[in-house]
């Protein structure tokens, strides 16, 4: 009696969405300059928010908490 052949293995596609889909919106490309501009905007916004929240005396305290008295 001859051994039975194994059924061929089923394979899955690595990227099933690679087929052209008519309902999918076209993708847009972003240049490095555009990416850098978006990063700069975020950094500038974060720096502005930080500067607005500073106490102005460079003491790096939030103004809350117990004050220490000098001896």
Secondary structure, 3 states (H helix, E strand, C coil): CCCCCCCCCCCCCCCHHHCCCCCCCCCCCCCHHHHHHHHHHHHHHHHHHHHHHCCCCCCCCCCCCCCCCCC
